[in-house]
């Protein structure tokens, strides 16, 4: 049981280190540390299940780490970089995002214990998941790192403030977001899928900010299609509950 909990602790260390680097104006390293924290936080549970080392202590640790890595760290890094130039509205946006992330994680834990909902509905998240929210909200930093002439000015800070509030509402919304948990890759497509994953990782390592910006744009464009797919699935299953009432 030590290894999964160690990964969780390392994730917390990475998230908090990202905050430190942000306040030292080393923003690229700060973003990398936050993304590393999100990655480590995403694999600790899977590692525990793979090693058959799950425990109540580990589950509680993971929940506490989530709010740090997906809520506090991204919000403070973005605030140190840009939102502080908007004054109080920027700080309010950072607070809203962190609170929304905490509420999203709490709702996820509650729904995970709900065994009464139809099985097909478990294929959808209720609202944008917290890890995705952490990646989405740092879009202003990715754009700045692209060296496109975008500067952390006061007008840009107000735009980023509005964007942060939007992501916060997506977190706590009842938007049905396809999780992909039930996707099974046919045997004849395993190699192309592996090649695609490797290609994405290589692009992320070689052109990180272009790849992350494209990923954020693609994810936001994916959300309406997810709602549409949920609606069609609900009609096929004979459900009378519209997507806005999922949960």
HUQUIDA-V771390 format. One record per backbone hydrogen bond with DSSP energy under -0.5 kcal/mol. NH is the residue of the N-H (numbers start at 1). CO is the residue of the C=O. E is the energy in kcal/mol with one decimal. If there is no record, write none. Layout:
BEGIN
{{NH	CO	E} {NH	CO	E}}
END
This chain:
BEGIN
{{5	1	-1.1} {6	2	-2.4} {7	3	-2.2} {8	4	-1.9} {9	5	-2.3} {10	6	-2.4} {11	7	-2.1} {12	8	-2.0} {13	9	-2.3} {14	10	-2.3} {15	11	-2.4} {16	12	-2.6} {17	13	-2.2} {18	14	-1.9} {19	15	-1.4} {20	16	-1.9} {21	17	-2.7} {22	18	-1.9} {23	19	-2.0} {24	20	-0.8} {25	22	-1.7} {26	21	-3.0} {27	25	-0.8} {30	26	-1.8} {31	27	-2.7} {32	28	-2.2} {33	29	-2.4} {34	30	-2.1} {35	31	-2.7} {36	32	-2.4} {37	33	-2.4} {38	34	-2.3} {39	35	-2.2} {40	36	-2.8} {41	37	-2.6} {42	38	-1.3} {43	39	-1.1} {43	40	-0.5} {44	40	-1.4} {47	43	-2.8} {48	44	-2.2} {49	45	-2.2} {50	46	-2.4} {51	47	-2.2} {52	49	-0.5} {53	48	-3.3} {59	55	-2.0} {60	56	-2.2} {61	57	-2.4} {62	58	-2.5} {63	59	-2.0} {64	60	-2.1} {65	61	-2.4} {66	62	-2.0} {67	63	-1.2} {68	64	-1.0} {69	65	-2.9} {70	66	-2.9} {71	66	-0.6} {71	67	-0.8} {72	67	-2.4} {73	68	-3.0} {75	71	-1.3} {76	72	-2.5} {77	73	-2.4} {78	74	-2.4} {79	75	-2.2} {80	76	-2.7} {81	77	-1.7} {82	78	-2.8} {83	78	-1.8} {84	79	-2.0} {85	82	-1.9} {86	83	-1.7} {87	84	-1.3} {89	86	-0.8} {90	87	-0.5} {91	87	-1.5} {92	88	-2.6} {93	89	-2.2} {94	90	-2.0} {95	91	-2.4} {96	92	-2.8} {97	93	-2.3} {98	94	-2.1} {99	95	-2.7} {100	96	-2.8} {101	97	-2.4} {102	98	-2.2} {103	99	-2.5} {104	100	-2.5} {105	101	-2.4} {106	102	-2.1} {107	103	-2.5} {108	104	-2.1} {109	105	-2.1} {110	106	-2.0} {111	107	-2.8} {112	108	-1.9} {113	109	-0.6} {113	110	-1.1} {114	111	-1.4} {115	113	-0.9} {121	118	-0.9} {122	118	-0.6} {122	119	-1.0} {123	120	-1.3} {124	121	-1.7} {125	177	-3.8} {127	125	-0.9} {127	175	-3.7} {128	170	-2.1} {133	129	-2.2} {134	130	-2.1} {135	131	-1.7} {136	132	-2.7} {137	133	-2.5} {138	134	-0.7} {139	136	-1.8} {140	137	-0.5} {141	138	-1.0} {142	138	-1.5} {143	139	-2.4} {144	140	-1.7} {145	141	-2.4} {146	142	-1.0} {147	144	-1.6} {148	143	-0.7} {153	151	-2.4} {157	153	-1.9} {158	154	-1.8} {159	155	-1.9} {160	156	-2.6} {161	157	-2.0} {162	158	-2.0} {163	159	-2.2} {164	160	-2.5} {165	161	-2.1} {166	162	-2.1} {167	163	-2.3} {168	164	-2.1} {169	165	-2.2} {170	166	-2.0} {171	167	-1.8} {172	168	-1.5} {173	169	-0.9} {177	125	-2.3} {177	175	-0.6} {178	176	-0.5} {179	123	-3.0} {180	123	-0.7} {183	180	-1.1} {186	184	-0.6} {189	186	-2.0} {190	187	-0.9} {193	189	-2.0} {194	190	-2.7} {195	191	-2.6} {196	192	-2.3} {197	193	-2.4} {198	194	-2.5} {199	195	-2.5} {200	196	-2.3} {201	197	-2.4} {202	198	-2.5} {203	199	-2.5} {204	200	-2.5} {205	201	-2.0} {206	202	-2.3} {207	203	-3.2} {211	207	-2.6} {212	208	-2.6} {213	209	-2.1} {214	210	-2.5} {215	211	-2.2} {216	212	-2.5} {217	213	-2.3} {218	214	-2.7} {219	215	-2.4} {220	216	-2.3} {221	217	-2.0} {222	218	-1.4} {223	219	-1.1} {224	220	-0.5} {225	221	-0.6} {226	222	-1.8} {227	223	-2.0} {228	224	-2.2} {229	225	-2.4} {230	226	-2.3} {231	227	-2.3} {232	228	-2.2} {233	229	-2.3} {234	230	-2.7} {235	231	-2.0} {236	232	-2.1} {237	233	-2.2} {238	235	-0.7} {239	234	-2.6} {242	240	-0.6} {245	242	-2.1} {246	243	-1.7}}
END
